């Protein structure tokens, strides 16, 4: 564990992630950060796609009833 001098506090406050880049924990938490970001990204994409599909089907399904029962039997 590195002990920082009091003159390095300003440097740490500006470059907080890069100050710990020498340690292995930095890469692990950096990976976890991006893993969580992409997990929420894909989750939001899936939810938006589900909302889009349900909206389209809820609009299209009542409009297809006349087609099935009146136009196709003709």
N, C-alpha and C positions, 0 to 999 in steps of 0.2 A: 504493500500500500504506500503510495507516494504521499509525502507530507509537503504541502505547498507553502511557500513563503508568503508573507503578507503583501508583497508587491505583485504577486501572481493572482490575487483575487479578482482584479479588474479583467485580466486576461481570461480567467475562468468564467466570469459572468458574461463575457462577450462570446467566447467559443466553448460553451459548456459541453456539447457532444464531442467536439474534436479534442478536448483536453484529456478525455479518457479513452482516446482511440488506441492507446498503447496496450490496453487491457483486453482480455478475451471477453469480459462481460459486455464491453461496448458492442462488439459484433453480435452477441446474442440478443441484447436488447434492441439493437438496430434491426435485426431480422424479425424479432417479435413485433416491433412497431409496424413494419411494412406488411407483415402477415396479417395483423389486425386491420390495417387500412384496406388491404385488398379483400379480406374476408367481408368487411362491411360493404365494400364496393360491389362485390358480386352478389351479396345478399340483397342489396337495394335494387340491383338490376333484375334479379329474379322476381322480387316483389312487384316492381313496376311492370314487368312482362306479364305476370299473373293478373294484375289489375287491368292491363290493356286487353288481354284475352277474354277475361270475364266481361268487360264492357262491350267488346265487339260481339261476343256471343249473346249477351243479353239484349243487344239491339237487333241482331240479325235473326235470332230465333223467333220472335213474334212476327217478323216480316216474312218468314218463310212458311208460316202456317197457311196463308191463302194459296201459295204456290203448291203446297202438298195436297190440299183438299179441294181446290177449285180448278186450278190450271192444268195440273198433271192428269187428272181423270178425263179431261176433255181431249 
